[in-house]
Amino acid sequence: MNLGNLQSSAGRLQEAVDVLMERWENTREVWRDERARKLEEEYLMPLREQLAITLPAVGLMTQAIAAAQRELNE
């Protein structure tokens, strides 16, 4: 397994969500109705929360896989 691909994919995911959230903040300045609030509450906030859990887990998984690969190579 190529750990670099896993880490770079996680980085790209973080960057994409950062761009999404930045654009959402710009949009939110002019779109202030109930549908905007609902979109943020039902989709964007859960996405942000899941990413906060997922990215550290990817880091831990990468470390565990690297350790296992080192042990197998010894």
N, CA, C and O atoms as a CHARMM CRD file, in Angstrom:
* protein
*
  296
    1    1 MET  N      0.84400  -1.18100   0.00000 PROA 1      0.00000
    2    1 MET  CA     0.00000   0.00000   0.00000 PROA 1      0.00000
    3    1 MET  C      0.88600   1.24100   0.00000 PROA 1      0.00000
    4    1 MET  O      1.83300   1.33400   0.78100 PROA 1      0.00000
    5    2 ASN  N      0.58300   2.17000  -0.85800 PROA 2      0.00000
    6    2 ASN  CA     1.35600   3.40000  -0.94200 PROA 2      0.00000
    7    2 ASN  C      0.78400   4.41700   0.04500 PROA 2      0.00000
    8    2 ASN  O     -0.27800   4.99700  -0.18200 PROA 2      0.00000
    9    3 LEU  N      1.50700   4.61900   1.13900 PROA 3      0.00000
   10    3 LEU  CA     1.03000   5.52700   2.17900 PROA 3      0.00000
   11    3 LEU  C      1.01000   6.97500   1.71300 PROA 3      0.00000
   12    3 LEU  O      0.20200   7.77400   2.18600 PROA 3      0.00000
   13    4 GLY  N      1.89700   7.30900   0.79000 PROA 4      0.00000
   14    4 GLY  CA     1.90600   8.66700   0.25200 PROA 4      0.00000
   15    4 GLY  C      0.59700   9.01800  -0.42200 PROA 4      0.00000
   16    4 GLY  O      0.11000  10.14200  -0.30300 PROA 4      0.00000
   17    5 ASN  N      0.02300   8.05100  -1.13500 PROA 5      0.00000
   18    5 ASN  CA    -1.26100   8.29900  -1.79300 PROA 5      0.00000
   19    5 ASN  C     -2.36700   8.52700  -0.77100 PROA 5      0.00000
   20    5 ASN  O     -3.22800   9.38600  -0.95900 PROA 5      0.00000
   21    6 LEU  N     -2.33800   7.75900   0.30400 PROA 6      0.00000
   22    6 LEU  CA    -3.34900   7.91000   1.34900 PROA 6      0.00000
   23    6 LEU  C     -3.23200   9.28300   2.00000 PROA 6      0.00000
   24    6 LEU  O     -4.23500   9.97000   2.19500 PROA 6      0.00000
   25    7 GLN  N     -2.02800   9.67500   2.33100 PROA 7      0.00000
   26    7 GLN  CA    -1.81800  10.97400   2.96300 PROA 7      0.00000
   27    7 GLN  C     -2.13400  12.12500   2.01700 PROA 7      0.00000
   28    7 GLN  O     -2.74100  13.11500   2.42500 PROA 7      0.00000
   29    8 SER  N     -1.72800  12.00300   0.76300 PROA 8      0.00000
   30    8 SER  CA    -2.00200  13.09200  -0.17800 PROA 8      0.00000
   31    8 SER  C     -3.49600  13.18900  -0.48000 PROA 8      0.00000
   32    8 SER  O     -4.01600  14.28400  -0.69400 PROA 8      0.00000
   33    9 SER  N     -4.18200  12.05800  -0.49800 PROA 9      0.00000
   34    9 SER  CA    -5.63500  12.08200  -0.69900 PROA 9      0.00000
   35    9 SER  C     -6.32700  12.77500   0.46500 PROA 9      0.00000
   36    9 SER  O     -7.26300  13.55000   0.26500 PROA 9      0.00000
   37   10 ALA  N     -5.87100  12.50100   1.67100 PROA 10     0.00000
   38   10 ALA  CA    -6.43600  13.16300   2.84800 PROA 10     0.00000
   39   10 ALA  C     -6.17400  14.66500   2.77900 PROA 10     0.00000
   40   10 ALA  O     -7.03900  15.46700   3.12800 PROA 10     0.00000
   41   11 GLY  N     -4.99400  15.03700   2.33300 PROA 11     0.00000
   42   11 GLY  CA    -4.67100  16.45400   2.18000 PROA 11     0.00000
   43   11 GLY  C     -5.53900  17.13800   1.14100 PROA 11     0.00000
   44   11 GLY  O     -5.99800  18.26300   1.34200 PROA 11     0.00000
   45   12 ARG  N     -5.76000  16.45300   0.03400 PROA 12     0.00000
   46   12 ARG  CA    -6.62700  17.02000  -1.01900 PROA 12     0.00000
   47   12 ARG  C     -8.06300  17.15500  -0.52100 PROA 12     0.00000
   48   12 ARG  O     -8.74500  18.12900  -0.83600 PROA 12     0.00000
   49   13 LEU  N     -8.51200  16.18200   0.24800 PROA 13     0.00000
   50   13 LEU  CA    -9.86100  16.25600   0.81700 PROA 13     0.00000
   51   13 LEU  C     -9.97600  17.46400   1.73800 PROA 13     0.00000
   52   13 LEU  O    -10.95400  18.20900   1.66900 PROA 13     0.00000
   53   14 GLN  N     -8.98900  17.65900   2.59300 PROA 14     0.00000
   54   14 GLN  CA    -8.99900  18.81500   3.50000 PROA 14     0.00000
   55   14 GLN  C     -9.01600  20.11800   2.71200 PROA 14     0.00000
   56   14 GLN  O     -9.77400  21.03200   3.03900 PROA 14     0.00000
   57   15 GLU  N     -8.19100  20.21000   1.68100 PROA 15     0.00000
   58   15 GLU  CA    -8.14900  21.42000   0.85600 PROA 15     0.00000
   59   15 GLU  C     -9.49500  21.67500   0.18200 PROA 15     0.00000
   60   15 GLU  O     -9.95900  22.81400   0.13100 PROA 15     0.00000
   61   16 ALA  N    -10.11600  20.62500  -0.33200 PROA 16     0.00000
   62   16 ALA  CA   -11.40600  20.77800  -1.00800 PROA 16     0.00000
   63   16 ALA  C    -12.47600  21.26500  -0.04100 PROA 16     0.00000
   64   16 ALA  O    -13.28100  22.13200  -0.38300 PROA 16     0.00000
   65   17 VAL  N    -12.48500  20.71500   1.15100 PROA 17     0.00000
   66   17 VAL  CA   -13.47500  21.14600   2.14100 PROA 17     0.00000
   67   17 VAL  C    -13.18200  22.57500   2.59700 PROA 17     0.00000
   68   17 VAL  O    -14.11000  23.34700   2.83700 PROA 17     0.00000
   69   18 ASP  N    -11.91700  22.93200   2.71800 PROA 18     0.00000
   70   18 ASP  CA   -11.56900  24.31600   3.06500 PROA 18     0.00000
   71   18 ASP  C    -12.10500  25.28800   2.01700 PROA 18     0.00000
   72   18 ASP  O    -12.65800  26.33400   2.35700 PROA 18     0.00000
   73   19 VAL  N    -11.94100  24.93800   0.74000 PROA 19     0.00000
   74   19 VAL  CA   -12.45400  25.78700  -0.34100 PROA 19     0.00000
   75   19 VAL  C    -13.97800  25.85000  -0.27600 PROA 19     0.00000
   76   19 VAL  O    -14.56700  26.92300  -0.40600 PROA 19     0.00000
   77   20 LEU  N    -14.60700  24.70600  -0.07700 PROA 20     0.00000
   78   20 LEU  CA   -16.06700  24.66800   0.03400 PROA 20     0.00000
   79   20 LEU  C    -16.54900  25.57500   1.15900 PROA 20     0.00000
   80   20 LEU  O    -17.48300  26.35500   0.97000 PROA 20     0.00000
   81   21 MET  N    -15.92500  25.48100   2.31800 PROA 21     0.00000
   82   21 MET  CA   -16.35900  26.28100   3.46500 PROA 21     0.00000
   83   21 MET  C    -16.11000  27.77400   3.23400 PROA 21     0.00000
   84   21 MET  O    -16.91100  28.61200   3.64700 PROA 21     0.00000
   85   22 GLU  N    -15.00800  28.09800   2.58200 PROA 22     0.00000
   86   22 GLU  CA   -14.73600  29.50300   2.26700 PROA 22     0.00000
   87   22 GLU  C    -15.79700  30.04800   1.31200 PROA 22     0.00000
   88   22 GLU  O    -16.29300  31.16000   1.49000 PROA 22     0.00000
   89   23 ARG  N    -16.13400  29.25900   0.30700 PROA 23     0.00000
   90   23 ARG  CA   -17.15800  29.70400  -0.65400 PROA 23     0.00000
   91   23 ARG  C    -18.52800  29.76200   0.00000 PROA 23     0.00000
   92   23 ARG  O    -19.35000  30.61600  -0.33200 PROA 23     0.00000
   93   24 TRP  N    -18.76600  28.84800   0.92900 PROA 24     0.00000
   94   24 TRP  CA   -20.03900  28.87800   1.64600 PROA 24     0.00000
   95   24 TRP  C    -20.14300  30.16100   2.46900 PROA 24     0.00000
   96   24 TRP  O    -21.19600  30.79900   2.48900 PROA 24     0.00000
   97   25 GLU  N    -19.06600  30.54200   3.14400 PROA 25     0.00000
   98   25 GLU  CA   -19.08600  31.77400   3.93500 PROA 25     0.00000
   99   25 GLU  C    -19.39500  32.98100   3.04800 PROA 25     0.00000
  100   25 GLU  O    -20.15200  33.86500   3.44700 PROA 25     0.00000
  101   26 ASN  N    -18.82100  33.02100   1.86100 PROA 26     0.00000
  102   26 ASN  CA   -19.11000  34.10900   0.92100 PROA 26     0.00000
  103   26 ASN  C    -20.56900  34.07600   0.48400 PROA 26     0.00000
  104   26 ASN  O    -21.22100  35.11600   0.39000 PROA 26     0.00000
  105   27 THR  N    -21.07100  32.88400   0.21800 PROA 27     0.00000
  106   27 THR  CA   -22.46000  32.72600  -0.20500 PROA 27     0.00000
  107   27 THR  C    -23.40900  33.11600   0.91900 PROA 27     0.00000
  108   27 THR  O    -24.43800  33.75000   0.68700 PROA 27     0.00000
  109   28 ARG  N    -23.05500  32.73400   2.12400 PROA 28     0.00000
  110   28 ARG  CA   -23.90500  32.97300   3.29600 PROA 28     0.00000
  111   28 ARG  C    -24.09800  34.46800   3.56200 PROA 28     0.00000
  112   28 ARG  O    -25.07700  34.86700   4.19200 PROA 28     0.00000
  113   29 GLU  N    -23.17600  35.28100   3.08800 PROA 29     0.00000
  114   29 GLU  CA   -23.32400  36.73200   3.26000 PROA 29     0.00000
  115   29 GLU  C    -24.53400  37.27600   2.51000 PROA 29     0.00000
  116   29 GLU  O    -25.11800  38.28100   2.91600 PROA 29     0.00000
  117   30 VAL  N    -24.91500  36.61200   1.41300 PROA 30     0.00000
  118   30 VAL  CA   -26.04900  37.09800   0.62000 PROA 30     0.00000
  119   30 VAL  C    -27.24800  36.15700   0.65400 PROA 30     0.00000
  120   30 VAL  O    -28.35400  36.54600   0.28100 PROA 30     0.00000
  121   31 TRP  N    -27.03600  34.93300   1.09700 PROA 31     0.00000
  122   31 TRP  CA   -28.13100  33.95400   1.16100 PROA 31     0.00000
  123   31 TRP  C    -28.40000  33.65100   2.62400 PROA 31     0.00000
  124   31 TRP  O    -27.67700  32.87800   3.25300 PROA 31     0.00000
  125   32 ARG  N    -29.44400  34.26600   3.16100 PROA 32     0.00000
  126   32 ARG  CA   -29.66700  34.21700   4.60400 PROA 32     0.00000
  127   32 ARG  C    -31.03700  33.67300   4.98900 PROA 32     0.00000
  128   32 ARG  O    -31.53100  33.97800   6.07400 PROA 32     0.00000
  129   33 ASP  N    -31.64400  32.89600   4.14800 PROA 33     0.00000
  130   33 ASP  CA   -32.98100  32.41700   4.48200 PROA 33     0.00000
  131   33 ASP  C    -32.93700  31.05400   5.17600 PROA 33     0.00000
  132   33 ASP  O    -31.87100  30.52800   5.49400 PROA 33     0.00000
  133   34 GLU  N    -34.11200  30.51200   5.39500 PROA 34     0.00000
  134   34 GLU  CA   -34.24200  29.23300   6.09500 PROA 34     0.00000
  135   34 GLU  C    -33.58400  28.08800   5.32600 PROA 34     0.00000
  136   34 GLU  O    -33.00100  27.18700   5.93000 PROA 34     0.00000
  137   35 ARG  N    -33.67500  28.12200   4.01400 PROA 35     0.00000
  138   35 ARG  CA   -33.04400  27.05800   3.22000 PROA 35     0.00000
  139   35 ARG  C    -31.52400  27.07300   3.36700 PROA 35     0.00000
  140   35 ARG  O    -30.89400  26.01600   3.40600 PROA 35     0.00000
  141   36 ALA  N    -30.94800  28.23700   3.44700 PROA 36     0.00000
  142   36 ALA  CA   -29.50000  28.33900   3.66100 PROA 36     0.00000
  143   36 ALA  C    -29.13700  27.76700   5.02300 PROA 36     0.00000
  144   36 ALA  O    -28.16300  27.02400   5.15100 PROA 36     0.00000
  145   37 ARG  N    -29.91500  28.11100   6.03400 PROA 37     0.00000
  146   37 ARG  CA   -29.66800  27.59300   7.37500 PROA 37     0.00000
  147   37 ARG  C    -29.79000  26.07700   7.39900 PROA 37     0.00000
  148   37 ARG  O    -28.98600  25.38700   8.02600 PROA 37     0.00000
  149   38 LYS  N    -30.80400  25.56600   6.70800 PROA 38     0.00000
  150   38 LYS  CA   -31.02700  24.12000   6.66300 PROA 38     0.00000
  151   38 LYS  C    -29.89200  23.40500   5.92300 PROA 38     0.00000
  152   38 LYS  O    -29.43100  22.35400   6.36800 PROA 38     0.00000
  153   39 LEU  N    -29.44600  23.95800   4.81400 PROA 39     0.00000
  154   39 LEU  CA   -28.32800  23.37300   4.07000 PROA 39     0.00000
  155   39 LEU  C    -27.08700  23.28500   4.95400 PROA 39     0.00000
  156   39 LEU  O    -26.40600  22.26000   5.00200 PROA 39     0.00000
  157   40 GLU  N    -26.81400  24.37800   5.64500 PROA 40     0.00000
  158   40 GLU  CA   -25.63900  24.39900   6.51600 PROA 40     0.00000
  159   40 GLU  C    -25.78000  23.37900   7.64700 PROA 40     0.00000
  160   40 GLU  O    -24.84400  22.64000   7.94900 PROA 40     0.00000
  161   41 GLU  N    -26.94100  23.35100   8.25500 PROA 41     0.00000
  162   41 GLU  CA   -27.18000  22.46300   9.39300 PROA 41     0.00000
  163   41 GLU  C    -27.18300  20.98800   8.99700 PROA 41     0.00000
  164   41 GLU  O    -26.62300  20.15500   9.71000 PROA 41     0.00000
  165   42 GLU  N    -27.80400  20.66200   7.87500 PROA 42     0.00000
  166   42 GLU  CA   -27.97600  19.25900   7.49300 PROA 42     0.00000
  167   42 GLU  C    -26.80300  18.67300   6.70600 PROA 42     0.00000
  168   42 GLU  O    -26.59200  17.46100   6.72600 PROA 42     0.00000
  169   43 TYR  N    -26.04700  19.51300   6.02000 PROA 43     0.00000
  170   43 TYR  CA   -24.99300  18.98800   5.15800 PROA 43     0.00000
  171   43 TYR  C    -23.59500  19.49600   5.50600 PROA 43     0.00000
  172   43 TYR  O    -22.66200  18.70800   5.66100 PROA 43     0.00000
  173   44 LEU  N    -23.45800  20.80100   5.62600 PROA 44     0.00000
  174   44 LEU  CA   -22.11300  21.34800   5.78400 PROA 44     0.00000
  175   44 LEU  C    -21.53100  21.11300   7.17500 PROA 44     0.00000
  176   44 LEU  O    -20.36300  20.74300   7.29900 PROA 44     0.00000
  177   45 MET  N    -22.31900  21.32000   8.21000 PROA 45     0.00000
  178   45 MET  CA   -21.80700  21.08500   9.56300 PROA 45     0.00000
  179   45 MET  C    -21.47700  19.60600   9.78900 PROA 45     0.00000
  180   45 MET  O    -20.41300  19.31000  10.33300 PROA 45     0.00000
  181   46 PRO  N    -22.34600  18.66600   9.39400 PROA 46     0.00000
  182   46 PRO  CA   -21.96500  17.25200   9.54500 PROA 46     0.00000
  183   46 PRO  C    -20.71400  16.89200   8.73900 PROA 46     0.00000
  184   46 PRO  O    -19.90400  16.08000   9.18700 PROA 46     0.00000
  185   47 LEU  N    -20.55300  17.47900   7.57100 PROA 47     0.00000
  186   47 LEU  CA   -19.35000  17.22900   6.77500 PROA 47     0.00000
  187   47 LEU  C    -18.11400  17.69300   7.52900 PROA 47     0.00000
  188   47 LEU  O    -17.11800  16.97400   7.60400 PROA 47     0.00000
  189   48 ARG  N    -18.17700  18.87900   8.08100 PROA 48     0.00000
  190   48 ARG  CA   -17.05300  19.42300   8.84600 PROA 48     0.00000
  191   48 ARG  C    -16.75100  18.53600  10.05800 PROA 48     0.00000
  192   48 ARG  O    -15.58900  18.26700  10.36000 PROA 48     0.00000
  193   49 GLU  N    -17.79500  18.08700  10.74400 PROA 49     0.00000
  194   49 GLU  CA   -17.61100  17.22400  11.91800 PROA 49     0.00000
  195   49 GLU  C    -16.99700  15.88300  11.53500 PROA 49     0.00000
  196   49 GLU  O    -16.09700  15.39500  12.21900 PROA 49     0.00000
  197   50 GLN  N    -17.47000  15.29300  10.46200 PROA 50     0.00000
  198   50 GLN  CA   -16.92600  14.00900  10.02500 PROA 50     0.00000
  199   50 GLN  C    -15.47400  14.13900   9.58500 PROA 50     0.00000
  200   50 GLN  O    -14.66000  13.25000   9.83800 PROA 50     0.00000
  201   51 LEU  N    -15.16000  15.22500   8.94000 PROA 51     0.00000
  202   51 LEU  CA   -13.78100  15.44500   8.51100 PROA 51     0.00000
  203   51 LEU  C    -12.85900  15.59400   9.71900 PROA 51     0.00000
  204   51 LEU  O    -11.72000  15.12700   9.69800 PROA 51     0.00000
  205   52 ALA  N    -13.35000  16.24000  10.76100 PROA 52     0.00000
  206   52 ALA  CA   -12.55000  16.40000  11.98300 PROA 52     0.00000
  207   52 ALA  C    -12.25400  15.05100  12.63000 PROA 52     0.00000
  208   52 ALA  O    -11.25600  14.91500  13.33800 PROA 52     0.00000
  209   53 ILE  N    -13.09000  14.07100  12.40200 PROA 53     0.00000
  210   53 ILE  CA   -12.87300  12.71900  12.92200 PROA 53     0.00000
  211   53 ILE  C    -12.03400  11.90100  11.94000 PROA 53     0.00000
  212   53 ILE  O    -11.12500  11.17600  12.34400 PROA 53     0.00000
  213   54 THR  N    -12.34100  12.02100  10.66600 PROA 54     0.00000
  214   54 THR  CA   -11.73100  11.17400   9.64200 PROA 54     0.00000
  215   54 THR  C    -10.24900  11.46200   9.41700 PROA 54     0.00000
  216   54 THR  O     -9.44600  10.53100   9.35700 PROA 54     0.00000
  217   55 LEU  N     -9.87900  12.71700   9.29300 PROA 55     0.00000
  218   55 LEU  CA    -8.48200  13.02900   8.97200 PROA 55     0.00000
  219   55 LEU  C     -7.50600  12.56400  10.05100 PROA 55     0.00000
  220   55 LEU  O     -6.47000  11.99400   9.70700 PROA 55     0.00000
  221   56 PRO  N     -7.78200  12.77900  11.33300 PROA 56     0.00000
  222   56 PRO  CA    -6.87900  12.21000  12.33900 PROA 56     0.00000
  223   56 PRO  C     -6.83800  10.68400  12.28700 PROA 56     0.00000
  224   56 PRO  O     -5.78800  10.08500  12.51900 PROA 56     0.00000
  225   57 ALA  N     -7.97100  10.05400  11.98500 PROA 57     0.00000
  226   57 ALA  CA    -8.00200   8.59200  11.87600 PROA 57     0.00000
  227   57 ALA  C     -7.13700   8.11800  10.71200 PROA 57     0.00000
  228   57 ALA  O     -6.45700   7.09800  10.81900 PROA 57     0.00000
  229   58 VAL  N     -7.15800   8.84300   9.61500 PROA 58     0.00000
  230   58 VAL  CA    -6.30100   8.49400   8.47400 PROA 58     0.00000
  231   58 VAL  C     -4.83600   8.59600   8.88700 PROA 58     0.00000
  232   58 VAL  O     -4.02400   7.74600   8.51800 PROA 58     0.00000
  233   59 GLY  N     -4.49900   9.62200   9.64500 PROA 59     0.00000
  234   59 GLY  CA    -3.13000   9.76700  10.12400 PROA 59     0.00000
  235   59 GLY  C     -2.71200   8.60100  11.00400 PROA 59     0.00000
  236   59 GLY  O     -1.60800   8.07700  10.85800 PROA 59     0.00000
  237   60 LEU  N     -3.58300   8.19400  11.91400 PROA 60     0.00000
  238   60 LEU  CA    -3.28300   7.05000  12.78000 PROA 60     0.00000
  239   60 LEU  C     -3.16700   5.76200  11.97600 PROA 60     0.00000
  240   60 LEU  O     -2.28700   4.93900  12.23000 PROA 60     0.00000
  241   61 MET  N     -4.04800   5.59600  11.01800 PROA 61     0.00000
  242   61 MET  CA    -4.00800   4.40100  10.18700 PROA 61     0.00000
  243   61 MET  C     -2.71200   4.36100   9.36800 PROA 61     0.00000
  244   61 MET  O     -2.10100   3.30300   9.21700 PROA 61     0.00000
  245   62 THR  N     -2.30800   5.49300   8.85300 PROA 62     0.00000
  246   62 THR  CA    -1.06000   5.56900   8.09800 PROA 62     0.00000
  247   62 THR  C      0.12200   5.16900   8.97300 PROA 62     0.00000
  248   62 THR  O      1.00000   4.42600   8.53200 PROA 62     0.00000
  249   63 GLN  N      0.14800   5.65400  10.19800 PROA 63     0.00000
  250   63 GLN  CA     1.22100   5.29400  11.12800 PROA 63     0.00000
  251   63 GLN  C      1.21100   3.79900  11.42800 PROA 63     0.00000
  252   63 GLN  O      2.26600   3.16500  11.46100 PROA 63     0.00000
  253   64 ALA  N      0.03000   3.23500  11.64400 PROA 64     0.00000
  254   64 ALA  CA    -0.07700   1.80600  11.95400 PROA 64     0.00000
  255   64 ALA  C      0.37900   0.95100  10.77400 PROA 64     0.00000
  256   64 ALA  O      1.07900  -0.04400  10.96000 PROA 64     0.00000
  257   65 ILE  N     -0.01000   1.33300   9.57700 PROA 65     0.00000
  258   65 ILE  CA     0.39600   0.57800   8.38800 PROA 65     0.00000
  259   65 ILE  C      1.90600   0.67700   8.19100 PROA 65     0.00000
  260   65 ILE  O      2.55700  -0.31500   7.86300 PROA 65     0.00000
  261   66 ALA  N      2.45800   1.86000   8.39000 PROA 66     0.00000
  262   66 ALA  CA     3.91000   2.03700   8.24500 PROA 66     0.00000
  263   66 ALA  C      4.65300   1.18400   9.26400 PROA 66     0.00000
  264   66 ALA  O      5.67200   0.57800   8.93400 PROA 66     0.00000
  265   67 ALA  N      4.15800   1.13100  10.49500 PROA 67     0.00000
  266   67 ALA  CA     4.79500   0.30800  11.52900 PROA 67     0.00000
  267   67 ALA  C      4.71100  -1.16800  11.16700 PROA 67     0.00000
  268   67 ALA  O      5.67700  -1.91000  11.34400 PROA 67     0.00000
  269   68 ALA  N      3.56000  -1.59200  10.66300 PROA 68     0.00000
  270   68 ALA  CA     3.39600  -2.99200  10.26000 PROA 68     0.00000
  271   68 ALA  C      4.33700  -3.33300   9.10300 PROA 68     0.00000
  272   68 ALA  O      4.93600  -4.40800   9.08500 PROA 68     0.00000
  273   69 GLN  N      4.46700  -2.43100   8.15200 PROA 69     0.00000
  274   69 GLN  CA     5.38000  -2.67000   7.03100 PROA 69     0.00000
  275   69 GLN  C      6.82600  -2.77700   7.50700 PROA 69     0.00000
  276   69 GLN  O      7.57900  -3.62500   7.02800 PROA 69     0.00000
  277   70 ARG  N      7.21200  -1.92000   8.44700 PROA 70     0.00000
  278   70 ARG  CA     8.57800  -1.99400   8.99000 PROA 70     0.00000
  279   70 ARG  C      8.81500  -3.33300   9.68400 PROA 70     0.00000
  280   70 ARG  O      9.86400  -3.95100   9.50700 PROA 70     0.00000
  281   71 GLU  N      7.84300  -3.77700  10.46900 PROA 71     0.00000
  282   71 GLU  CA     7.98200  -5.05600  11.16700 PROA 71     0.00000
  283   71 GLU  C      8.07400  -6.22000  10.19200 PROA 71     0.00000
  284   71 GLU  O      8.84700  -7.15300  10.41000 PROA 71     0.00000
  285   72 LEU  N      7.30300  -6.17300   9.13600 PROA 72     0.00000
  286   72 LEU  CA     7.35000  -7.24100   8.14000 PROA 72     0.00000
  287   72 LEU  C      8.68700  -7.26700   7.40600 PROA 72     0.00000
  288   72 LEU  O      9.14600  -8.33000   6.98700 PROA 72     0.00000
  289   73 ASN  N      9.29900  -6.12200   7.25100 PROA 73     0.00000
  290   73 ASN  CA    10.57500  -6.03800   6.54000 PROA 73     0.00000
  291   73 ASN  C     11.76900  -6.42800   7.40600 PROA 73     0.00000
  292   73 ASN  O     12.86800  -6.61700   6.88600 PROA 73     0.00000
  293   74 GLU  N     11.57100  -6.55000   8.71200 PROA 74     0.00000
  294   74 GLU  CA    12.68700  -6.91500   9.60100 PROA 74     0.00000
  295   74 GLU  C     12.95200  -8.39000   9.58300 PROA 74     0.00000
  296   74 GLU  O     13.85500  -8.86400  10.27300 PROA 74     0.00000
